[in-house]
């Protein structure tokens, strides 16, 4: 069964994957933010990481729901 999905599906699926991976990376190693940007904005108390985790979790869920809705909106190709 083949589907003709729009580019929108691929963008949403890619964003869901990227935010999901960043969520897992942040859970495993919370210091990656300081390592990449070279600053410690929360003074090592971890509040920035918790906020980033919450934002990434919400973003991953939202992008996943959007991609699923886009996937379900398309009909399978009858020729495939």
C-alpha positions in Angstrom: 0.0 0.0 0.0 1.5 3.3 -1.2 0.4 6.7 -0.1 0.9 10.0 -1.7 1.7 12.2 1.2 2.4 15.9 1.1 5.7 17.5 2.0 4.0 18.7 5.2 3.9 15.2 6.5 7.7 14.8 6.0 8.4 18.1 7.7 6.3 17.2 10.7 7.6 13.7 10.9 11.2 15.0 10.7 10.6 17.6 13.4 9.0 15.0 15.6 12.0 12.8 15.2 14.5 15.6 15.8 12.7 16.9 18.9 12.4 13.3 20.2 16.1 12.7 19.8 16.9 15.9 21.5 14.6 15.0 24.4 16.4 11.7 24.8 19.8 13.3 24.6 18.8 15.9 27.3 17.5 13.1 29.6 20.8 11.2 29.2 23.2 14.1 29.4 21.8 17.4 30.6 25.2 19.2 30.1 25.0 19.2 26.3 23.5 22.7 26.3 26.4 24.1 28.3 28.9 22.2 26.2 27.5 23.4 22.8 26.8 27.0 23.7 29.6 27.5 26.3 27.3 29.3 28.8 25.6 28.2 32.0 22.5 30.4 32.2 20.8 28.7 35.1 23.9 28.6 37.4 24.0 24.7 37.4 20.7 24.3 39.2 19.2 22.4 36.3 16.1 24.6 35.8 17.0 25.3 32.1 17.3 21.6 31.4 13.9 20.9 33.0 12.3 23.7 30.9 14.0 22.3 27.7 12.7 18.8 28.5 9.2 20.1 28.9 9.3 22.1 25.7 10.8 19.2 23.8 8.3 16.7 25.1 5.4 19.0 24.1 6.9 19.7 20.7 7.5 16.0 20.0 3.9 15.2 21.0 2.5 18.0 18.9 4.6 17.2 15.8 3.7 13.5 16.1 0.0 14.3 16.3 0.2 16.6 13.3 2.1 14.1 11.2 -0.3 11.3 12.1 -3.3 13.5 11.1 -1.6 14.3 7.8 -0.9 10.7 7.3 -4.5 9.7 7.9 -5.7 12.5 5.7 -4.1 11.0 2.6 -5.7 8.0 0.9 -3.8 5.0 -0.2 -2.9 4.9 -3.9 -5.3 2.5 -5.6 -2.7 1.6 -8.3 0.0 0.6 -5.8 
